[in-house]
Amino acid sequence: MKKFVQMYGKYFFVLPTILAIIEWYGIIFGEKRSDWFSAIMFTVLAYYFYGMSIGYLTQNKKPSL
């Protein structure tokens, strides 16, 4: 399982991106099942996971003096 996550974890941002697009579509075109919180949450998660996949956001940064 760990090898699977290491191999395909960098593509995990695709799922929140698809869900964010669906939510924003619902907000823009006035469907009843969309809300602002979900749209913003999925957009932030997609950005976060994309940043992690390209190495822009890392957890082990040490401040330089």
C-alpha positions in Angstrom: 0.0 0.0 0.0 2.8 2.4 0.8 4.4 1.9 -2.6 1.0 2.6 -4.3 0.7 5.9 -2.4 4.3 6.8 -3.3 3.7 6.1 -7.0 0.3 7.6 -7.5 0.0 10.1 -4.6 1.3 12.9 -6.7 -1.9 12.7 -8.9 -4.3 13.0 -6.0 -5.0 16.6 -6.8 -7.1 15.5 -9.7 -10.0 14.4 -7.5 -10.4 17.7 -5.6 -10.0 19.6 -8.9 -12.9 17.7 -10.5 -15.1 18.2 -7.4 -14.2 21.9 -7.3 -15.2 22.3 -10.9 -18.5 20.6 -10.3 -19.2 22.9 -7.3 -18.3 26.1 -9.1 -20.4 25.0 -12.1 -23.4 24.6 -9.7 -22.8 28.0 -8.2 -22.4 29.8 -11.5 -25.4 28.2 -13.2 -27.7 28.2 -10.1 -28.1 24.6 -9.3 -29.6 24.0 -5.8 -27.1 21.4 -4.5 -24.0 23.6 -4.6 -22.7 25.8 -1.7 -19.8 28.2 -1.3 -18.1 26.4 1.5 -17.6 23.2 -0.5 -16.5 25.1 -3.6 -13.8 27.1 -1.7 -12.7 24.0 0.3 -12.2 21.8 -2.8 -10.4 24.6 -4.5 -8.0 25.1 -1.6 -7.5 21.3 -1.3 -6.8 21.0 -5.1 -4.2 23.9 -4.8 -2.6 22.3 -1.7 -2.3 18.8 -3.2 -1.0 20.2 -6.5 1.6 22.2 -4.6 2.6 19.1 -2.7 2.8 17.0 -6.0 5.2 19.4 -7.7 7.3 20.0 -4.6 6.3 23.7 -4.1 4.8 23.0 -0.7 6.9 20.8 1.6 6.5 19.9 5.3 10.1 19.7 6.2 11.3 23.3 5.5 13.8 24.7 7.9 14.1 28.4 8.3 17.3 29.9 7.2 19.0 32.6 9.3 
